[in-house]
Amino acid sequence: MPTFDYAPAPESRSVVDLKSSYGLFIDGEFVDSRGGTPFKTISPATEEVLAEVSEASQEDVDRAVAAARTAFRSWSRLSGADRGKYLFRIARIMQERAREFAVLESLDNGKPIKESRDVDVPIAAAHFFYHAGWADKLAYASLGDNPRPHGVVGQVIPWNFPLLMLSWKIAPALATGNTVVLKPAETTPLTALLFAEVCQQADLPPGVVNIITGAGPTGQALVGHEGVDKVAFTGSTAVGKAIARTIAGTRKKATLELGGKAANIVFDDSPVDQAVEGIVTGIFFNQGHVCCAGSRLLVQESIAEEVEAKLKARLATLRVGDPLDKNTDIGAINSRAQLDRITELAQVGEDEGAVRWAPECELPANGFWFRPTIFTGVSQTHRIAQEEIFGPVLSVLTFRTPGEAVAKANNTPYGLSAGIWTEKGSRILWMADQLKAGVVWANTFNKFDPASPFGGYKESGYGREGGRHGLSAYVTTGATR
Amino acid sequence: MSTTTRKQAGPSRVDVRKTYKLYIGGKFPRSESGRSYEVFSSGRSPKFLANAAQGSRKDARDAVVAARKAVSGWAGATAYNRGQVLYRVAEVMESRRAQFVAEVQSAEGLTAARAEANVSAAIDRWVWYAGWSDKFAQVLGGANPVAGPFFNISAPEPTGVVAALAPQGSSLLGLVSVVAPIIVSGNTAVVLASQDRPVPAITLAEALATSDVPGGVVNLITGITSEVAPWLASHRDVNAIDLTGAADAPDVVWGDLEAASAENLKRVLRPAGSGVTAVEPDFTTEPGLERIEAFLETKTVWHPKGI
């Protein structure tokens, strides 16, 4: 198949106004940290320093929680209609400044501009738009008797979808009348800080949203803080378990969106070309930095060779490189630490006997890069079939019967998502029933929408985000808590 | 009862007393530990009621195995069928009404009238939950209007094996208010009965065994809560735990059980009450959907639309 060379099509950086250093956003203003050690955030594609960011100390966390507590009194009493108007404003400002957000996200995270531009930012704005409409309609949401906010919500989000995760967390919290202290990941704090400016432009009352930057200790201080009534976390299963232990025996509520090891199951009657596209989207979207990524391909034995060949041909056409180039399919790995983890697990895959393959492609000299990689001959006991790699690495396993596919798909402690590819409708519905996963994509993959609940079974965490179900996590109902 | 029959029975008749056992996998075994403990009535002059089986860690694990084995059949049954089975339990309870009243009366130290009312409420609670079996999915699930050409639907599913610490005080009404919402959606249950008031629970087990509830769907262990509960909380094959009965169980800190449950991220239903002071909820009021919802997972399925 002939491939075409593409001329570089870089998105301009001029739309983003990077400051040399950023404070914390507490009580409606950017303030200096009290005692935290500033740290730098870099572009993972070039290792260039983008800005210096504050680390929130315990005292800063106290201040932010106190500001949120004070703001809660008036925010929770505001009419739903007025709360909704603020959320509509935020949605609109995000749309107005969409290009700025997209460029900043790609710079700080390393993801391709076409994904930040076409996925992250539009869906983030959509989340505010969707939840804005709920604010004055909570009585219709079947959430239970007399739904009312918890109070102050402490939210900790990961680096894979910095702005999108922020919107998943903040939009439902504000719609239901809670106030928020949010900590973005230490490697990707910039779009959250730009979002703070959006809150200012929207005239959101001070203290309703507070954004504190920092790493693990800041997150721990926030989650464990006495003044926090509800915790919302997206991240690793290990940290999720630690949070569950931390809040045990308290009245704090929690939603946890944790790891996954999704099976993408391809039957022999599937539309193979579409399935191959779905497999590529499933695992190579966002460099595989997706908790619901289809990292285990379960392909029916009779078409395994065909799928493998087509997959390799397709992978050879993927363009890896500059995230700001509009032609780029696969951007940079978010951090050196993450690159090391992916490299190590891929090595384990080889050591345990799986066959490794990656297309020849030139990688930039600086930054953190990993070729899209597939492992064939993988068995269930291999670590690459059990552990979340969180990178562009696909493990290929085979099956013969639908029953075997189900057994293999369900054979991990995770239960976040799964994919099914077959033309047979009754089989899709049967498979969807059998799979222990919170989201099942049939003949599609990695689709997200504010109206569609997202979240996992088993060790992929508890609670849902999005839709009526996501809303319910932010209210308390009935007479007692 | 006429004077004649009383004479025939004779005041000197020695009554046949019951041996109280566990209920695991549809069978009534003794505790594998061979232990039992004395159960007394409530009230001013406690009377010896029974030697109840003192369940062990091993009994709890056996019960989890039985409950796991029963999940696919019970969760796979139609909602209509589960509703019928739950209703049948209420029918069988009704037929044992007098026995339940006597047992609740002695277990909780109530007047006959209060015990009557209590048992009526317990039977009615089963009926109430029976009716939910084919309705909660419509209330809690539905189509999601996503921005694209997709069929997108969310539906609740049972979470799997649920362990439950039955309320310590309300020996029958509290017990059924905990068990019915767990199983109505297709979960199976491992229940630790009230430590000091286990007799109505044992009789409920007999009602379950003689109704159409498949073996293993409800497993009932009597014993010391503080001894058995930690094993259920840390068990890796238990998907969720209801800590309602931890509120008043001797030597039990519910926070410790919740922390142990983090091991496999069990879904935890905390005891009622505000602050750290847990209390037994008021079971006389209509419970709402909360307890059903606590043991459900929401599954969302996407499929493209096209021609």
Interface residues (C-beta under 8 A of the other chain):
Chain A: A126 S142 G144 D145 T237 G240 K241 A242 A244 R245 A248 G249 T250 R251 L256 L258 P413 I428 A432 A437 G438 V439 V440 W441 A442 N443 T444 K447 D449 A451 S452 P453 F454 G455 Y457 K458 E459 G461 Y462 R464 G467 R468 H469 T477 G478 T480 R481
Chain B: V139 L140 G142 N144 P145 V146 A147 G148 F150 N152 S154 T159 N239 V253 W254 G255 D256 E258 A259 S261 A262 E263 N264 L265 R267 R270 A272 G273 S274 G275 V276 P281 G288 L289 E290 E297 T298 K299 T300 V301 W302 H303 P304
